[in-house]
Amino acid sequence: MLSLYYGEGKGKTCCTIGAAVRAASKDKKVLFVEFIRQNELSDRKALETMYVTVTSAPVGIDLIDDNPENKAQVSKIFRELFDTAVITVLTKKFDMLILDGVFDALNKGLLLESEVHDFLSNAPDSLDVICTGESFNDKFALLFNRITELTDKINVE
C-alpha cells in the first residue's frame, strides 16, 4: 500500500507517527525517515521505545541556502539517506517505510525524482510506504493507493 499525506496544513507528520505507532503495536518493523523537518525529540524517543527505527539527516543542515555548493552537499546527504533507507527496508524485511518530507526534499531539488519514482513504482506489495510533503508532482499521483490532503482552512458555506 502506498499512501501520501500532503498539503500546506498541519498534521502530515502526526498522521505518519500514528501509522507508525499502530504498525509497531502489531509487531511490524517500521523505518521512519525524516527529510526536512525533524520531529520533536520526545516524538523520536517515543517511537524508538516502540522499536520504530528513526533516521534523519544531520541536525543543522540549512535547507533554505540557495548556494549551489551547499545545495549539492545537502543533496548528497539526502540521496544517501534515501538510498540507505531503500536498502534497509528491502534487505532487513521491514513492513513499513515512512518517508516524512520526501516530497519537500524533491521540490527543493535535493533528491532525484527518477530514483524516488522508480522505488515507489517497484516497492514490494508487502511493504507499506507512506510519503509526506506540501505538494507533489502529478506523475506520482497514479502510484499511490491513498492520497490525503491536509489543510488548515475550513470551508463553511
FENCOR-V876365 format. One line per field, one symbol per residue. ss: DSSP state (2 for helix, 1 for strand, 0 for the rest). Layout:
ss->???
This chain:
ss->0111110000022222222222222000011111000000222222222001111100000000000222222222222222222222222000011111022222200000222222222200000111111000022222200111100000000
